[in-house]
Amino acid sequence: MQTKPLYLDDSYQKTMEARVQEVVQEPNGDYRVRLDQTVFYPMGGGQATDQGMLSSDGLSAQIYQVMMKDGDIWHYLKTQTAPHVGTKVTGEINWDRRYTNMKKHTAGHVVDFAMYVLGYSPSPLMPYKGDHNKKLFIQYQGTVGKDIRQELEQKANELVAQNVPITWEFTSFEALQKEAIYLQPYLPKNKPLRIIRLEGVGAVADGGTQLKTTGELGSITIPVIDGQSGETIVHYTVET
């Protein structure tokens, strides 16, 4: 990947300066651009795309979608006029949207860590899929054979009330093996990875944007837990 993902260093950075590296016109007449660095999070890992504005001399364009394509980050612009390669641009994310997405994402991790603290994960429940966009759920392989909704919601909100610090850093696959409470499938072994830690609770690999503390969440609700076909799906909501 040629674009430096600034959002992995600081989830709270709202603006940036960058250089245009490549420009491609889409069939609908809009453009997508690749920059040397970006604060815009691309859709992925269950987290929604950032949106915002990209500006330069004579140009102010809406970024309506950011995606990984061909191994790099592309910004899709609602414009009929593209910036030229080499142009210096400024970008600003829609912070309200980003912060809401961060809360949804972090809340999912807090629910998952609560599952770990209660002794249900990573065994007998192994997480393998999540949606932190609209539906808000975590999907586990395995079942527990009893109703855990109330105790899981209570434990998740205990972690919120404790205002636990959340930290992250780049690390290696070997270090992840030693520290993470579980390893997600298909993690690359030949490049730096990112680990997030809930202080005093545990750590997992993650590539999304996170809150600084659990207290920013307000409260978490778990309305229902579905168990079917050897799987458990935990649905959750969070104050936004």
C-alpha positions, 0 to 999 in steps of 0.5 A: 500500500502506497498511501499512508493511513494516518487514521491508524495513528490517530483516530481523532485527526480530522484534517490533513494535507496530502499530494495527489498520486493518481487519478482515475475517471469512473464510468459515471463521470466522477473521479477517484483519487489516490493520495500519499496519505489520508485521514479517511478510513476506507470501508472494511472490517465491518466499519463504514466508510468515512466521508468528507471534503477534499479541497485545493485551488479551484476545487472543492469536492465531496468525498462520498466513499473511500475504499480499498481497491487494488491494494490501496486506498481510493477516495471517490469524489462527487465532481466533474473536475479532478485534481491533477497528479502532484497537486497539494490538497487538504481533506477534512472528514465528516467528524460526526459520522466518523465519531459515530462509526468509532462508537459503533466499532469500539462498542463491538469490541467492548461486548466481545471483551465482556464475553471474554471476561465472562469466560465464553470467548474464545471458547466455547464461542469463537468470534469470526464476523462483525458488523459495526455499521447498520445492523451492529452484531458480532457473530460467533462459532459455537453456542453456550446452551443458556441465555447470557444476554443480561449478564453480557449486557451488564458486564459490557456496561461495567467496562464502560463505567470503568472508563477503561483506556484503549490503546493501540500500536503496530506489532508483529504476528509473533507478538500478537500470538503471545498477547492477543486473546485470540487470532482472527483467521487470515492475518498476514504474517509478513507485514506489521499488524495493529493491536488494540488493548483494553487496559487490564482486560485483553488485546486483539488485532484490529485495523479500525478507528477506536475511541480513547476510553470506554467511557465515551460510549455512554451505554450499551444495550444487547436487545437479543442474542440469536443461537442457530445452526451452531452459531451465536449472534450478539446484537447490540446498540450504543448511544450515538 
